[in-house]
Amino acid sequence: MAPNKALTLHISDELAQELQAANESFLVELLERGLKSMKIDRALEQYAGGGVSFGAAARQAGVSQSEFARHAYARGMEPPFSDDTLAEELN
């Protein structure tokens, strides 16, 4: 595992108050989840705009095609189903 790095952020007073009582592990999990969500959102935008294929977008988001398909469906998109995606769903 890579060594940990310290990070300093400038945030609003309101956000600082909300996060003040949070412990470090909660904040790390919050950042990890937020980063994953942002990566998925960006990949979905690129896929929807025709910039990348479905598989490339899933790889860009760092998730399996079946997980990416669930996110696409949740946003009203109809992702293509390939043999690989079907195999992932069945396993």
Buried (B, 14 or more C-beta within 10 A) or exposed (E): EEEEEEEEEEEEEEEEEEEEEEEEEEEEEEEEEEEEEEBBEEBBEBBBEEEBEBBEBBBBBEBBBBBBBEBBEEEEBEBEEEEEBEEBEEE
